[in-house]
Amino acid sequence: MKKFIVTLALLLFTGGLGYQAYAIEESLDYSSENTVETSSELITPYGSASKPTLKHPGGGGSFANFNTAMSVGGKTTNHSTSSASSLKPTSTTPNSSKDLISGGQVKQRRYYDSNGNAIKDIDYFHGGVGHTFPHIHYWSRGVRNSTAYPARF
């Protein structure tokens, strides 16, 4: 039986304003019966030794690398908070994050690109039915996409 290891780099598109590379290790086992068995495991963000994780939205400190912070739902080094009713989509510090605080908890974390425009929201709770939390919304040209993607961090 021969075993081949194939490493693939996948670019995970994040809302038209950036992308992130991940490596996937794919093991293929070829047997004499000409069948193929595969197993796949997501390893780490490409170029990282391990994937940082957060225990809760307010924790984990801040990440010096903006893309790392955004990929794991962490705070950037340029992080702030607001208790307003909503967060501004534009005219904010470039490459920053901001938390919307409601009832003493992080309700939403927003990330801003190099021009200070919103690019990604993580919603931790809000009203309505049929939502799973946390979930992610992406921004494009000043408009928030209504599709809620499950957060996987």
Biotite code that builds the C-alpha atoms (Angstrom):
import biotite.structure as struc

atoms = struc.array([
    struc.Atom([0.000, 0.000, 0.000], chain_id="A", res_id=1, res_name="MET", atom_name="CA", element="C"),
    struc.Atom([1.346, 3.399, -0.968], chain_id="A", res_id=2, res_name="LYS", atom_name="CA", element="C"),
    struc.Atom([0.554, 6.502, 0.967], chain_id="A", res_id=3, res_name="LYS", atom_name="CA", element="C"),
    struc.Atom([0.777, 9.943, -0.553], chain_id="A", res_id=4, res_name="PHE", atom_name="CA", element="C"),
    struc.Atom([0.546, 13.181, 1.358], chain_id="A", res_id=5, res_name="ILE", atom_name="CA", element="C"),
    struc.Atom([-0.730, 16.124, -0.586], chain_id="A", res_id=6, res_name="VAL", atom_name="CA", element="C"),
    struc.Atom([-0.736, 19.586, 0.915], chain_id="A", res_id=7, res_name="THR", atom_name="CA", element="C"),
    struc.Atom([-3.144, 22.041, -0.587], chain_id="A", res_id=8, res_name="LEU", atom_name="CA", element="C"),
    struc.Atom([-3.377, 25.735, 0.078], chain_id="A", res_id=9, res_name="ALA", atom_name="CA", element="C"),
    struc.Atom([-6.896, 27.102, -0.002], chain_id="A", res_id=10, res_name="LEU", atom_name="CA", element="C"),
    struc.Atom([-7.726, 30.735, -0.184], chain_id="A", res_id=11, res_name="LEU", atom_name="CA", element="C"),
    struc.Atom([-10.763, 31.481, 1.902], chain_id="A", res_id=12, res_name="LEU", atom_name="CA", element="C"),
    struc.Atom([-12.385, 34.549, 0.451], chain_id="A", res_id=13, res_name="PHE", atom_name="CA", element="C"),
    struc.Atom([-13.559, 37.043, 3.039], chain_id="A", res_id=14, res_name="THR", atom_name="CA", element="C"),
    struc.Atom([-16.087, 39.383, 1.565], chain_id="A", res_id=15, res_name="GLY", atom_name="CA", element="C"),
    struc.Atom([-14.193, 40.801, -1.405], chain_id="A", res_id=16, res_name="GLY", atom_name="CA", element="C"),
    struc.Atom([-11.775, 42.860, 0.658], chain_id="A", res_id=17, res_name="LEU", atom_name="CA", element="C"),
    struc.Atom([-9.191, 40.309, 1.658], chain_id="A", res_id=18, res_name="GLY", atom_name="CA", element="C"),
    struc.Atom([-8.385, 36.669, 1.820], chain_id="A", res_id=19, res_name="TYR", atom_name="CA", element="C"),
    struc.Atom([-6.651, 34.241, 4.090], chain_id="A", res_id=20, res_name="GLN", atom_name="CA", element="C"),
    struc.Atom([-4.636, 31.169, 3.237], chain_id="A", res_id=21, res_name="ALA", atom_name="CA", element="C"),
    struc.Atom([-5.064, 27.903, 5.085], chain_id="A", res_id=22, res_name="TYR", atom_name="CA", element="C"),
    struc.Atom([-3.227, 24.651, 4.561], chain_id="A", res_id=23, res_name="ALA", atom_name="CA", element="C"),
    struc.Atom([-5.074, 21.371, 4.379], chain_id="A", res_id=24, res_name="ILE", atom_name="CA", element="C"),
    struc.Atom([-3.286, 18.077, 4.649], chain_id="A", res_id=25, res_name="GLU", atom_name="CA", element="C"),
    struc.Atom([-4.896, 15.333, 2.583], chain_id="A", res_id=26, res_name="GLU", atom_name="CA", element="C"),
    struc.Atom([-3.808, 11.731, 3.047], chain_id="A", res_id=27, res_name="SER", atom_name="CA", element="C"),
    struc.Atom([-4.599, 9.320, 0.237], chain_id="A", res_id=28, res_name="LEU", atom_name="CA", element="C"),
    struc.Atom([-4.276, 5.582, 0.811], chain_id="A", res_id=29, res_name="ASP", atom_name="CA", element="C"),
    struc.Atom([-4.107, 3.516, -2.381], chain_id="A", res_id=30, res_name="TYR", atom_name="CA", element="C"),
    struc.Atom([-4.762, -0.177, -1.876], chain_id="A", res_id=31, res_name="SER", atom_name="CA", element="C"),
    struc.Atom([-4.337, -3.090, -4.265], chain_id="A", res_id=32, res_name="SER", atom_name="CA", element="C"),
    struc.Atom([-8.117, -3.115, -4.902], chain_id="A", res_id=33, res_name="GLU", atom_name="CA", element="C"),
    struc.Atom([-7.857, 0.263, -6.673], chain_id="A", res_id=34, res_name="ASN", atom_name="CA", element="C"),
    struc.Atom([-9.943, 2.008, -4.035], chain_id="A", res_id=35, res_name="THR", atom_name="CA", element="C"),
    struc.Atom([-9.012, 5.280, -2.468], chain_id="A", res_id=36, res_name="VAL", atom_name="CA", element="C"),
    struc.Atom([-9.580, 6.235, 1.152], chain_id="A", res_id=37, res_name="GLU", atom_name="CA", element="C"),
    struc.Atom([-9.149, 9.847, 2.117], chain_id="A", res_id=38, res_name="THR", atom_name="CA", element="C"),
    struc.Atom([-8.897, 11.721, 5.342], chain_id="A", res_id=39, res_name="SER", atom_name="CA", element="C"),
    struc.Atom([-8.601, 15.447, 5.689], chain_id="A", res_id=40, res_name="SER", atom_name="CA", element="C"),
    struc.Atom([-7.602, 17.694, 8.559], chain_id="A", res_id=41, res_name="GLU", atom_name="CA", element="C"),
    struc.Atom([-7.561, 21.458, 8.756], chain_id="A", res_id=42, res_name="LEU", atom_name="CA", element="C"),
    struc.Atom([-4.228, 22.301, 10.298], chain_id="A", res_id=43, res_name="ILE", atom_name="CA", element="C"),
    struc.Atom([-3.410, 25.922, 10.987], chain_id="A", res_id=44, res_name="THR", atom_name="CA", element="C"),
    struc.Atom([-3.515, 29.280, 9.296], chain_id="A", res_id=45, res_name="PRO", atom_name="CA", element="C"),
    struc.Atom([-0.792, 29.133, 6.676], chain_id="A", res_id=46, res_name="TYR", atom_name="CA", element="C"),
    struc.Atom([2.522, 30.256, 8.109], chain_id="A", res_id=47, res_name="GLY", atom_name="CA", element="C"),
    struc.Atom([1.451, 29.873, 11.749], chain_id="A", res_id=48, res_name="SER", atom_name="CA", element="C"),
    struc.Atom([2.662, 27.375, 14.308], chain_id="A", res_id=49, res_name="ALA", atom_name="CA", element="C"),
    struc.Atom([-0.772, 27.120, 15.912], chain_id="A", res_id=50, res_name="SER", atom_name="CA", element="C"),
    struc.Atom([-4.180, 28.712, 15.607], chain_id="A", res_id=51, res_name="LYS", atom_name="CA", element="C"),
    struc.Atom([-4.882, 31.159, 18.443], chain_id="A", res_id=52, res_name="PRO", atom_name="CA", element="C"),
    struc.Atom([-8.276, 30.667, 20.050], chain_id="A", res_id=53, res_name="THR", atom_name="CA", element="C"),
    struc.Atom([-10.476, 32.791, 22.257], chain_id="A", res_id=54, res_name="LEU", atom_name="CA", element="C"),
    struc.Atom([-12.510, 31.589, 25.226], chain_id="A", res_id=55, res_name="LYS", atom_name="CA", element="C"),
    struc.Atom([-15.028, 34.441, 24.997], chain_id="A", res_id=56, res_name="HIS", atom_name="CA", element="C"),
    struc.Atom([-15.427, 37.576, 22.870], chain_id="A", res_id=57, res_name="PRO", atom_name="CA", element="C"),
    struc.Atom([-14.027, 39.981, 25.435], chain_id="A", res_id=58, res_name="GLY", atom_name="CA", element="C"),
    struc.Atom([-10.929, 37.936, 26.236], chain_id="A", res_id=59, res_name="GLY", atom_name="CA", element="C"),
    struc.Atom([-7.732, 36.820, 24.639], chain_id="A", res_id=60, res_name="GLY", atom_name="CA", element="C"),
    struc.Atom([-5.898, 40.142, 24.721], chain_id="A", res_id=61, res_name="GLY", atom_name="CA", element="C"),
    struc.Atom([-5.038, 41.754, 21.403], chain_id="A", res_id=62, res_name="SER", atom_name="CA", element="C"),
    struc.Atom([-3.181, 40.491, 18.350], chain_id="A", res_id=63, res_name="PHE", atom_name="CA", element="C"),
    struc.Atom([-0.415, 42.545, 16.735], chain_id="A", res_id=64, res_name="ALA", atom_name="CA", element="C"),
    struc.Atom([-1.289, 41.122, 13.302], chain_id="A", res_id=65, res_name="ASN", atom_name="CA", element="C"),
    struc.Atom([-4.599, 42.545, 12.042], chain_id="A", res_id=66, res_name="PHE", atom_name="CA", element="C"),
    struc.Atom([-5.419, 39.528, 9.834], chain_id="A", res_id=67, res_name="ASN", atom_name="CA", element="C"),
    struc.Atom([-4.744, 37.094, 12.692], chain_id="A", res_id=68, res_name="THR", atom_name="CA", element="C"),
    struc.Atom([-7.014, 39.055, 15.018], chain_id="A", res_id=69, res_name="ALA", atom_name="CA", element="C"),
    struc.Atom([-9.774, 39.129, 12.417], chain_id="A", res_id=70, res_name="MET", atom_name="CA", element="C"),
    struc.Atom([-9.489, 35.415, 11.571], chain_id="A", res_id=71, res_name="SER", atom_name="CA", element="C"),
    struc.Atom([-9.866, 34.264, 15.191], chain_id="A", res_id=72, res_name="VAL", atom_name="CA", element="C"),
    struc.Atom([-12.335, 36.917, 16.334], chain_id="A", res_id=73, res_name="GLY", atom_name="CA", element="C"),
    struc.Atom([-9.771, 38.687, 18.512], chain_id="A", res_id=74, res_name="GLY", atom_name="CA", element="C"),
    struc.Atom([-9.083, 42.304, 19.307], chain_id="A", res_id=75, res_name="LYS", atom_name="CA", element="C"),
    struc.Atom([-6.626, 44.251, 17.182], chain_id="A", res_id=76, res_name="THR", atom_name="CA", element="C"),
    struc.Atom([-3.954, 46.457, 18.737], chain_id="A", res_id=77, res_name="THR", atom_name="CA", element="C"),
    struc.Atom([-6.134, 49.425, 17.658], chain_id="A", res_id=78, res_name="ASN", atom_name="CA", element="C"),
    struc.Atom([-9.216, 48.271, 19.578], chain_id="A", res_id=79, res_name="HIS", atom_name="CA", element="C"),
    struc.Atom([-11.951, 50.341, 21.180], chain_id="A", res_id=80, res_name="SER", atom_name="CA", element="C"),
    struc.Atom([-15.437, 49.926, 22.623], chain_id="A", res_id=81, res_name="THR", atom_name="CA", element="C"),
    struc.Atom([-18.742, 51.730, 22.254], chain_id="A", res_id=82, res_name="SER", atom_name="CA", element="C"),
    struc.Atom([-22.028, 51.603, 24.112], chain_id="A", res_id=83, res_name="SER", atom_name="CA", element="C"),
    struc.Atom([-23.922, 53.471, 21.364], chain_id="A", res_id=84, res_name="ALA", atom_name="CA", element="C"),
    struc.Atom([-26.936, 51.814, 19.756], chain_id="A", res_id=85, res_name="SER", atom_name="CA", element="C"),
    struc.Atom([-24.848, 50.737, 16.727], chain_id="A", res_id=86, res_name="SER", atom_name="CA", element="C"),
    struc.Atom([-21.319, 50.986, 15.304], chain_id="A", res_id=87, res_name="LEU", atom_name="CA", element="C"),
    struc.Atom([-20.345, 53.333, 12.475], chain_id="A", res_id=88, res_name="LYS", atom_name="CA", element="C"),
    struc.Atom([-19.602, 51.557, 9.172], chain_id="A", res_id=89, res_name="PRO", atom_name="CA", element="C"),
    struc.Atom([-17.016, 54.145, 8.019], chain_id="A", res_id=90, res_name="THR", atom_name="CA", element="C"),
    struc.Atom([-14.636, 56.880, 9.136], chain_id="A", res_id=91, res_name="SER", atom_name="CA", element="C"),
    struc.Atom([-12.898, 54.907, 11.852], chain_id="A", res_id=92, res_name="THR", atom_name="CA", element="C"),
    struc.Atom([-9.264, 54.136, 12.655], chain_id="A", res_id=93, res_name="THR", atom_name="CA", element="C"),
    struc.Atom([-7.796, 51.981, 9.852], chain_id="A", res_id=94, res_name="PRO", atom_name="CA", element="C"),
    struc.Atom([-6.950, 48.320, 10.632], chain_id="A", res_id=95, res_name="ASN", atom_name="CA", element="C"),
    struc.Atom([-8.876, 48.421, 13.884], chain_id="A", res_id=96, res_name="SER", atom_name="CA", element="C"),
    struc.Atom([-11.621, 46.592, 15.740], chain_id="A", res_id=97, res_name="SER", atom_name="CA", element="C"),
    struc.Atom([-14.424, 47.933, 17.887], chain_id="A", res_id=98, res_name="LYS", atom_name="CA", element="C"),
    struc.Atom([-16.814, 46.230, 20.294], chain_id="A", res_id=99, res_name="ASP", atom_name="CA", element="C"),
    struc.Atom([-20.438, 47.227, 20.724], chain_id="A", res_id=100, res_name="LEU", atom_name="CA", element="C"),
    struc.Atom([-21.240, 46.751, 24.413], chain_id="A", res_id=101, res_name="ILE", atom_name="CA", element="C"),
    struc.Atom([-24.804, 46.060, 25.556], chain_id="A", res_id=102, res_name="SER", atom_name="CA", element="C"),
    struc.Atom([-25.736, 45.145, 29.118], chain_id="A", res_id=103, res_name="GLY", atom_name="CA", element="C"),
    struc.Atom([-22.050, 44.844, 30.005], chain_id="A", res_id=104, res_name="GLY", atom_name="CA", element="C"),
    struc.Atom([-21.415, 42.195, 27.320], chain_id="A", res_id=105, res_name="GLN", atom_name="CA", element="C"),
    struc.Atom([-19.890, 42.259, 23.839], chain_id="A", res_id=106, res_name="VAL", atom_name="CA", element="C"),
    struc.Atom([-22.857, 42.274, 21.474], chain_id="A", res_id=107, res_name="LYS", atom_name="CA", element="C"),
    struc.Atom([-20.870, 42.792, 18.270], chain_id="A", res_id=108, res_name="GLN", atom_name="CA", element="C"),
    struc.Atom([-17.238, 43.097, 17.176], chain_id="A", res_id=109, res_name="ARG", atom_name="CA", element="C"),
    struc.Atom([-16.524, 45.011, 13.968], chain_id="A", res_id=110, res_name="ARG", atom_name="CA", element="C"),
    struc.Atom([-13.297, 45.092, 11.938], chain_id="A", res_id=111, res_name="TYR", atom_name="CA", element="C"),
    struc.Atom([-12.241, 48.046, 9.779], chain_id="A", res_id=112, res_name="TYR", atom_name="CA", element="C"),
    struc.Atom([-9.932, 47.889, 6.738], chain_id="A", res_id=113, res_name="ASP", atom_name="CA", element="C"),
    struc.Atom([-6.910, 50.037, 5.869], chain_id="A", res_id=114, res_name="SER", atom_name="CA", element="C"),
    struc.Atom([-9.267, 52.865, 4.821], chain_id="A", res_id=115, res_name="ASN", atom_name="CA", element="C"),
    struc.Atom([-11.302, 52.754, 8.043], chain_id="A", res_id=116, res_name="GLY", atom_name="CA", element="C"),
    struc.Atom([-14.327, 51.098, 6.392], chain_id="A", res_id=117, res_name="ASN", atom_name="CA", element="C"),
    struc.Atom([-16.198, 48.175, 7.971], chain_id="A", res_id=118, res_name="ALA", atom_name="CA", element="C"),
    struc.Atom([-15.265, 44.785, 6.486], chain_id="A", res_id=119, res_name="ILE", atom_name="CA", element="C"),
    struc.Atom([-16.465, 42.171, 8.981], chain_id="A", res_id=120, res_name="LYS", atom_name="CA", element="C"),
    struc.Atom([-18.918, 41.903, 11.885], chain_id="A", res_id=121, res_name="ASP", atom_name="CA", element="C"),
    struc.Atom([-19.129, 39.167, 14.478], chain_id="A", res_id=122, res_name="ILE", atom_name="CA", element="C"),
    struc.Atom([-22.538, 39.158, 16.163], chain_id="A", res_id=123, res_name="ASP", atom_name="CA", element="C"),
    struc.Atom([-22.546, 37.525, 19.606], chain_id="A", res_id=124, res_name="TYR", atom_name="CA", element="C"),
    struc.Atom([-26.222, 38.161, 20.361], chain_id="A", res_id=125, res_name="PHE", atom_name="CA", element="C"),
    struc.Atom([-29.203, 40.185, 19.150], chain_id="A", res_id=126, res_name="HIS", atom_name="CA", element="C"),
    struc.Atom([-32.973, 39.929, 18.884], chain_id="A", res_id=127, res_name="GLY", atom_name="CA", element="C"),
    struc.Atom([-34.920, 37.835, 16.418], chain_id="A", res_id=128, res_name="GLY", atom_name="CA", element="C"),
    struc.Atom([-35.336, 34.121, 15.933], chain_id="A", res_id=129, res_name="VAL", atom_name="CA", element="C"),
    struc.Atom([-33.498, 31.487, 13.941], chain_id="A", res_id=130, res_name="GLY", atom_name="CA", element="C"),
    struc.Atom([-29.985, 32.792, 14.595], chain_id="A", res_id=131, res_name="HIS", atom_name="CA", element="C"),
    struc.Atom([-26.985, 30.797, 15.757], chain_id="A", res_id=132, res_name="THR", atom_name="CA", element="C"),
    struc.Atom([-24.306, 32.668, 17.672], chain_id="A", res_id=133, res_name="PHE", atom_name="CA", element="C"),
    struc.Atom([-21.709, 33.814, 17.166], chain_id="A", res_id=134, res_name="PRO", atom_name="CA", element="C"),
    struc.Atom([-22.125, 34.471, 13.456], chain_id="A", res_id=135, res_name="HIS", atom_name="CA", element="C"),
    struc.Atom([-20.323, 36.624, 10.893], chain_id="A", res_id=136, res_name="ILE", atom_name="CA", element="C"),
    struc.Atom([-21.477, 39.226, 8.369], chain_id="A", res_id=137, res_name="HIS", atom_name="CA", element="C"),
    struc.Atom([-19.183, 40.667, 5.694], chain_id="A", res_id=138, res_name="TYR", atom_name="CA", element="C"),
    struc.Atom([-19.252, 44.203, 4.310], chain_id="A", res_id=139, res_name="TRP", atom_name="CA", element="C"),
    struc.Atom([-18.695, 45.296, 0.722], chain_id="A", res_id=140, res_name="SER", atom_name="CA", element="C"),
    struc.Atom([-18.681, 48.918, -0.478], chain_id="A", res_id=141, res_name="ARG", atom_name="CA", element="C"),
    struc.Atom([-20.372, 50.192, 2.661], chain_id="A", res_id=142, res_name="GLY", atom_name="CA", element="C"),
    struc.Atom([-23.170, 47.590, 2.627], chain_id="A", res_id=143, res_name="VAL", atom_name="CA", element="C"),
    struc.Atom([-23.433, 44.773, 5.160], chain_id="A", res_id=144, res_name="ARG", atom_name="CA", element="C"),
    struc.Atom([-24.291, 41.377, 3.657], chain_id="A", res_id=145, res_name="ASN", atom_name="CA", element="C"),
    struc.Atom([-27.458, 40.014, 5.289], chain_id="A", res_id=146, res_name="SER", atom_name="CA", element="C"),
    struc.Atom([-26.175, 36.418, 5.150], chain_id="A", res_id=147, res_name="THR", atom_name="CA", element="C"),
    struc.Atom([-25.032, 35.202, 8.574], chain_id="A", res_id=148, res_name="ALA", atom_name="CA", element="C"),
    struc.Atom([-22.122, 32.749, 8.399], chain_id="A", res_id=149, res_name="TYR", atom_name="CA", element="C"),
    struc.Atom([-21.409, 30.548, 11.442], chain_id="A", res_id=150, res_name="PRO", atom_name="CA", element="C"),
    struc.Atom([-18.253, 31.660, 13.259], chain_id="A", res_id=151, res_name="ALA", atom_name="CA", element="C"),
    struc.Atom([-15.714, 28.816, 13.412], chain_id="A", res_id=152, res_name="ARG", atom_name="CA", element="C"),
    struc.Atom([-13.160, 29.865, 15.955], chain_id="A", res_id=153, res_name="PHE", atom_name="CA", element="C"),
])
